[in-house]
Amino acid sequence: MSVVAVFITAANAREARRLAAALVAEKLAACVSDAGAVRSIYRWKGRVARARERLLIAKTSRARLRALTARVKALHAYDVPEIAALPIVGGNPDYLAWVERETDQ
């Protein structure tokens, strides 16, 4: 199995819904969970910034990660959106197989 969880932040709930719907509709992710509002502190253009954002967790196959990244970048309001993938090293084999089936090209 080669499944990854992808963390994506969005500027607001509307953008989060739009991103999640597009990724699932286009079979770039089997599932996108909206983890809700988060407060982010980050450095941008030499300054420390603070923002309220929405955190999405997309589950996809490693094979679809490049396409998912490109699509998020195309749809996202940010110049440099957060798209960070972590490998899933275990879990329910039936669920992981489902993720791979749903993102099969």
MARTI-923497 format. One record per atom (N, C-alpha, C): y, z, x. Coordinates in steps of 0.2 Angstrom, whole numbers, plus 5000, padded with zeros to 4 digits. Layout:
! residues N
YZX...
END
This chain:
! residues 105
499450005004500050005000500650005004501149965002501749965006502349975001502450034999503050044994503550084997504150074995504750104998505150134992505550184994506050214989506750204992507150174988507750144991508350184988508750224992509350254989509950214989510250214983510850164982511350214979511950214981512450244978512950194974513150214968513650174965514250214963514750174962515450204961515450244954515150224949515150254943514550244939514450274933513850264929513750194926514350164925514250094922514050044928514250054934513950014939513250024941513050094940512350114941511950084936512150084930511750044925511649974926512149944928512149864929511749854935511749894941511349874946510549894945510449944941509749964939509449904935509849884930509549834925509449774929509849754933509749684937509149694941509049744945508549754950507849754946507849784940507149784937507049714933507549684930507549624927507349564932507549574938507449524943506749534947506449584945505749604948505949624956506549654957506649674964506449744965506449784959506149854959505749854953505249904953504849914948505149964943505550004946505850064943506450084946507050104943507550124946507750194942507750244946507950314943508650324944509050344939509750364940509750444941509850464947509750534948510450574946510850544944511450574941512050574946512550614945513150624949513050654955513350634961513250664967513950664970514150714974514750714978514650694985514950644987514850624994515450634998515350655004515850665010515650615015516050575017515850525022516550505026516350475032516950445036517050375034517650355033517750285031518450265034518450215038519050185042519450245045519050285049519350335053519550395049519450405043519650465039519050495036519050555034518550585030518750575023518250545019518350535012517850575008518050585002517650614997517650574990517050574987516950534981516450564977516550554970515950564966515650494965514950494965514650434965513950444960513650394959512950404956512450384961511850424961511350404965510750374962510550314964510050274961509450284966508850284964508250284968507850224965507750174969507350114967506750114970506150104967505550094970505350024970505150004976504949934977504449924982504249864983503749844988504149834995503849845000504249825007504349755007503949715004504049645004504649615000504949654995505449644991506149674994506049714999506649755001507249715003507149655007507649615009508049585004507649554999507949524993508349574989508049634988508449694984509049704988509049714994509649734998510149674997509949614998510449564997510749564990510349574985510649574978511049634977510949694979511349744978512049734982512049704988512649684991513049634987512749594984513049544980513349564974513049614971513349644964513749704965513749744971514049804972514849794973515149854970515949854971516149874978515749904982515949934989515849874994516249874999516249835004515549845008515349905009514749925013514349975008513949945004513649994999513050035003512950095001512350125004511650095001511250075005510550045003510150075009509750125008509350155013508650165010508150135014507450135012507050185016506650225012506150265015505450245013505050255018504350235016504050285012503650265007503250315003502550315006502350375009501750385013501150405009501250425003500750444999500950454992500450474987500650484980500050454976500250454970499750424965499550354966498950344968498750274970498950224964498750244958498950204952499650184951500050234952500850224952501050174958500750184964500950144969500750074968500150064966499849994964500349964959500550004954500949974949501649944951501949984956502549964959502449894963501949894966501749834970501649774965501249784959501149734954501849714951502249754950502849744946503349704950503349714957503749674961503449614965502849594962502549544966502949474964502949444970503349374969502949324966
END
